Amino acid sequence: MAVGDIVVTLVFSIVLLGIMLFPSIKIADSIDKKRDISRRVYLLIAIGLDIALSIIGGIFLAYY
């Protein structure tokens, strides 16, 4: 894996950060409905999922 591949994946991931925000908030909402979590944990889950989904989408776009 070359440095160029990593850069392309990160560029795609940065673009997807805004798009993946809605699904990550919906997933965090469903977790919040099942378990009573604090606002801080809710935000950490939403941000973590947003970053994870964006990286997964960036990898998918870069290699397929």
VOMARVEX-627114 format. One line per field, with one value per residue: residue number from 1; residue in three letters; x, y negated, z of N, C-alpha, C in turn. Coordinates in nm, 3 decimals, padded with zeros to 5 digits, always signed. Each point is the difference from the previous one (the first is absolute). Layout:
N
n: (NUM,...)
res: (ALA,...)
n_c1: (X,...)
n_c2: (Y,...)
n_c3: (Z,...)
ca_c1: (X,...)
ca_c2: (Y,...)
ca_c3: (Z,...)
c_c1: (X,...)
c_c2: (Y,...)
c_c3: (Z,...)
REM end
This chain:
64
n: (1,2,3,4,5,6,7,8,9,10,11,12,13,14,15,16,17,18,19,20,21,22,23,24,25,26,27,28,29,30,31,32,33,34,35,36,37,38,39,40,41,42,43,44,45,46,47,48,49,50,51,52,53,54,55,56,57,58,59,60,61,62,63,64)
res: (MET,ALA,VAL,GLY,ASP,ILE,VAL,VAL,THR,LEU,VAL,PHE,SER,ILE,VAL,LEU,LEU,GLY,ILE,MET,LEU,PHE,PRO,SER,ILE,LYS,ILE,ALA,ASP,SER,ILE,ASP,LYS,LYS,ARG,ASP,ILE,SER,ARG,ARG,VAL,TYR,LEU,LEU,ILE,ALA,ILE,GLY,LEU,ASP,ILE,ALA,LEU,SER,ILE,ILE,GLY,GLY,ILE,PHE,LEU,ALA,TYR,TYR)
n_c1: (+00.085,-00.016,+00.079,+00.007,+00.000,+00.082,+00.068,-00.014,+00.028,+00.095,+00.030,-00.022,+00.072,+00.081,-00.016,+00.021,+00.081,-00.031,+00.025,+00.101,-00.016,-00.090,+00.063,+00.110,-00.068,-00.050,+00.120,+00.055,-00.098,+00.020,+00.131,-00.026,-00.081,+00.096,+00.096,-00.013,+00.051,+00.111,-00.011,+00.096,-00.052,-00.118,+00.062,+00.061,-00.115,-00.069,+00.094,+00.010,-00.133,-00.008,+00.101,-00.052,-00.123,+00.056,+00.078,-00.101,-00.076,+00.100,+00.016,-00.131,-00.006,+00.103,-00.055,-00.123)
n_c2: (+00.117,-00.081,-00.103,+00.008,+00.131,-00.022,-00.085,+00.081,+00.100,-00.076,-00.031,+00.124,+00.034,-00.102,+00.033,+00.123,-00.080,-00.091,+00.089,+00.051,-00.129,-00.003,+00.096,-00.069,-00.111,+00.058,+00.051,-00.118,-00.049,+00.099,-00.024,-00.129,+00.045,+00.085,-00.091,-00.030,-00.075,-00.046,-00.130,+00.006,+00.109,-00.061,-00.112,+00.068,+00.063,-00.114,-00.063,+00.097,+00.015,-00.132,+00.000,+00.100,-00.048,-00.116,+00.057,+00.071,-00.107,-00.066,+00.104,+00.007,-00.132,+00.012,+00.112,-00.052)
n_c3: (+00.000,-00.099,+00.019,-00.131,+00.025,+00.099,-00.076,-00.104,+00.082,+00.054,-00.124,-00.041,+00.105,-00.030,-00.128,+00.041,+00.068,-00.088,-00.095,+00.069,+00.014,-00.099,-00.071,+00.029,-00.024,-00.108,-00.022,+00.028,-00.075,-00.086,+00.015,-00.014,-00.095,-00.037,+00.012,+00.125,-00.098,+00.051,+00.005,+00.089,+00.053,-00.007,+00.036,+00.095,+00.022,-00.008,+00.067,+00.088,-00.001,+00.009,+00.083,+00.071,-00.012,+00.027,+00.091,+00.043,-00.008,+00.058,+00.079,+00.016,+00.009,+00.080,+00.042,-00.008)
ca_c1: (-00.085,+00.083,-00.048,-00.103,-00.126,-00.050,-00.048,-00.125,-00.102,-00.033,-00.075,-00.137,-00.059,-00.034,-00.123,-00.111,-00.030,-00.130,-00.106,-00.020,-00.045,-00.138,-00.011,+00.061,-00.092,-00.113,+00.048,+00.015,-00.136,-00.055,+00.069,-00.051,-00.135,+00.011,+00.070,+00.001,+00.140,+00.017,+00.018,+00.141,+00.017,-00.075,+00.081,+00.118,-00.045,-00.034,+00.123,+00.078,-00.063,+00.016,+00.137,+00.015,-00.075,+00.067,+00.121,-00.045,-00.046,+00.115,+00.071,-00.084,+00.010,+00.135,+00.043,-00.100)
ca_c2: (-00.117,-00.118,-00.121,-00.057,+00.070,-00.048,-00.137,+00.008,+00.051,-00.106,-00.104,+00.050,+00.007,-00.136,-00.036,+00.079,-00.034,-00.067,+00.090,+00.107,-00.055,+00.039,+00.140,+00.020,-00.054,+00.093,+00.117,-00.044,-00.013,+00.132,+00.047,-00.080,+00.050,+00.130,-00.020,-00.141,-00.044,-00.144,-00.082,+00.010,+00.131,-00.008,-00.075,+00.082,+00.107,-00.059,-00.044,+00.121,+00.067,-00.084,+00.019,+00.139,+00.019,-00.078,+00.073,+00.119,-00.047,-00.046,+00.120,+00.058,-00.084,-00.003,+00.126,+00.067)
ca_c3: (+00.000,-00.014,+00.067,-00.086,+00.026,+00.129,-00.020,-00.075,+00.093,+00.095,-00.071,-00.013,+00.133,+00.043,-00.070,+00.055,+00.140,+00.006,-00.047,+00.098,+00.127,+00.023,+00.047,+00.132,+00.100,+00.011,+00.075,+00.140,+00.054,+00.031,+00.120,+00.111,+00.034,+00.068,+00.127,+00.042,+00.004,+00.022,-00.121,-00.040,-00.063,-00.125,-00.096,-00.032,-00.090,-00.129,-00.068,-00.031,-00.113,-00.118,-00.050,-00.046,-00.124,-00.105,-00.042,-00.073,-00.131,-00.076,-00.048,-00.105,-00.120,-00.052,-00.055,-00.084)
c_c1: (+00.090,-00.063,-00.112,-00.135,-00.063,-00.057,-00.133,-00.113,-00.042,-00.076,-00.144,-00.070,-00.041,-00.129,-00.121,-00.036,-00.137,-00.115,-00.033,-00.047,-00.142,-00.014,+00.060,-00.088,-00.119,+00.040,+00.016,-00.137,-00.060,+00.069,-00.052,-00.140,+00.007,+00.065,-00.003,+00.146,+00.005,+00.024,+00.144,+00.025,-00.071,+00.084,+00.125,-00.036,-00.027,+00.126,+00.086,-00.057,+00.015,+00.139,+00.018,-00.072,+00.064,+00.125,-00.038,-00.049,+00.113,+00.082,-00.077,+00.011,+00.138,+00.038,-00.103,-00.052)
c_c2: (-00.124,-00.119,-00.064,+00.066,-00.048,-00.140,+00.000,+00.049,-00.108,-00.114,+00.042,+00.001,-00.138,-00.046,+00.072,-00.035,-00.066,+00.089,+00.105,-00.051,+00.044,+00.146,+00.022,-00.056,+00.093,+00.125,-00.036,-00.020,+00.135,+00.062,-00.073,+00.045,+00.131,-00.012,-00.148,-00.042,-00.151,-00.072,+00.013,+00.132,+00.003,-00.070,+00.078,+00.114,-00.055,-00.041,+00.121,+00.076,-00.079,+00.019,+00.141,+00.024,-00.076,+00.070,+00.125,-00.039,-00.048,+00.116,+00.064,-00.080,+00.004,+00.130,+00.073,-00.092)
c_c3: (+00.000,+00.073,-00.081,+00.021,+00.131,-00.014,-00.074,+00.090,+00.099,-00.066,-00.019,+00.136,+00.051,-00.066,+00.062,+00.144,+00.013,-00.039,+00.104,+00.136,+00.033,+00.043,+00.139,+00.111,+00.018,+00.078,+00.147,+00.065,+00.037,+00.122,+00.123,+00.042,+00.076,+00.137,+00.033,+00.016,+00.017,-00.132,-00.052,-00.072,-00.135,-00.108,-00.040,-00.095,-00.139,-00.077,-00.039,-00.118,-00.129,-00.061,-00.055,-00.132,-00.115,-00.050,-00.078,-00.139,-00.087,-00.055,-00.114,-00.129,-00.063,-00.073,-00.085,-00.101)
REM end
